[in-house]
Amino acid sequence: MATLSERLPENVPGPFYVTLQCIDCDLCREDAPDIYRRNDAIGYSVVHHQPTTPEEEARALAGQESCPVDAIGRDGEPGTSA
C-alpha cells in the first residue's frame, strides 16, 4: 500500500502521488496519460497533473487501481499515513 512517507518528491503537489515502490510498468500512464507521466531522470511514473474535474479524477483513480504494486496513493484514503 502506498504511504506518504514514500511519496516521490517529483510528484506535483496534491492528493494523488506515486511512491518509490513504482516498477515503471506503464499501466497508470495508459489509463491516465493526462495525470501520470514517466520521469526519465528517476525512471518512475509521477503525477504531473492533479485532477481538476470529475472525469480526470475518474482516470486518476483508474490509474491508481491498475497499479500492480499499489505504488499510487491518495491523501485521506485508508492506509495513507505519513
N, C-alpha and C positions, 0 to 999 in steps of 0.2 A: 504494500500500500504506500502511496506517495505521502511523504511528510514534508512539512515546510522547512525543516532543518536541512533537507537535501535539495531544496529548490536551487536551480541553476541561476546565477546572477544575470545571465544573458536574456532571461525572460523579461518581457515588458511588465511594468507594474500592473497589478490587477489580480482578480480571483483565480484565474487559471494559470497553471505553471507546470513545467516539466522538471523532473528531478534527474540527478546523476545516475539513476537506475536505467535511463533510456538506453536501448540497444540499437537505435537508429534503424528500425525496421521499415519505416516509411508509412505505416498504416494510418497514423494520425494525419499525416500530410496528404494522403489520398482522400481521407474523409473531409478534411477542412483545410485546404491549402491557403485559404484566406486567414486562418488563425495560426496554424503551425508551419514553421519553415525549418529547414536544416541550417544549422550554424556550422559552416565548414571549418571554422577555426577550432571548434571544440569537438566536432564530429557527432553532434546530437541534435535532435529536434528541440526547438524552443517555441514559446508563444511569442509571436512577433506582433500580434494584434489581438487585443481583448475584445470579445463580442460586445456589440452595442445594440443589436436588435434581437428579437426572439429567434429569428432564422439563424443568425450567426451563433447564438447560444446553443441552439439545437445541433449545429455542426460541431461546435467545440465539445459538446457532450458526447457526440458520436465518436469523435476522435479519442476522447478520454476512454470511452467504453471499449474501443477497439484495441487499446494498448495491451499487448500480451503480458507485460511485466508490471502493470499498474504504476507506470512512471509519471502519469499525469495526475495532478491534484487540483483541487479547487478549495479555496478558503471557505471554512464554515461547514464542510462536509465531514461526516464521521471519519475518524482515523487521520485527520489532517492536523495534527498537533505540532507545535513548534518545538 
